[in-house]
Amino acid sequence: MALVVNNEPLDPSANSYVSLAEMLAYLTDRVVNDAYRVAWDRLSADQKARYVVNATRFLDSAVSWIGDRYYRDQKLDWPRLNAYYDGFLLHTTEFPDRIKEA
């Protein structure tokens, strides 16, 4: 069964901080070496989904996030409440760009 990427912040079944389209945009806009984008393009949809879901799992296991979980039963560590960065409260209903870029 193919893995489906769900990057809706308030969805209890969310499993990724980015969509596949956001990943492609990141590779296209920010990564200088085109070989990475070409390699990404050659992957199957299921392989791409596994990469972004596993990257999200890695972040959640490796980072001590600021603030508090938005709700008790959420699958991912974001969104957060009381999450301040450089003195500014982050929007709690979306994944911050810095999280997506990580």
GIQUIKA-V759163 format. One record per backbone hydrogen bond with DSSP energy under -0.5 kcal/mol. NH is the residue of the N-H (numbers start at 1). CO is the residue of the C=O. E is the energy in kcal/mol with one decimal. If there is no record, write none. Layout:
# GIQUIKA-V759163
NH;CO;E  NH;CO;E
This chain:
# GIQUIKA-V759163
5;3;-0.5  9;7;-0.8  11;8;-1.9  14;11;-2.1  15;6;-2.4  16;6;-1.6  23;19;-1.9  24;20;-2.3  25;21;-2.4  26;22;-2.3  27;23;-2.4  28;24;-2.6  29;25;-2.9  30;26;-2.7  31;26;-0.7  31;27;-0.9  32;30;-0.6  34;32;-0.8  36;33;-1.4  37;33;-0.6  38;34;-2.6  39;35;-2.4  40;36;-2.2  41;37;-2.6  42;38;-1.5  43;39;-0.6  43;40;-1.3  48;44;-2.4  49;45;-2.3  50;46;-2.2  51;47;-2.0  52;48;-2.1  53;49;-2.4  54;50;-2.5  55;51;-2.2  56;52;-1.8  57;53;-2.3  58;54;-2.4  59;55;-2.4  60;56;-2.5  61;57;-1.6  62;58;-1.8  63;59;-1.9  65;63;-0.9  68;81;-3.0  70;79;-1.8  74;71;-1.4  81;68;-3.5  84;82;-0.9  85;88;-2.8  88;85;-1.9  90;83;-3.1  94;91;-0.6  96;94;-0.6  99;96;-0.7  100;96;-2.0  101;97;-2.7  102;98;-1.3
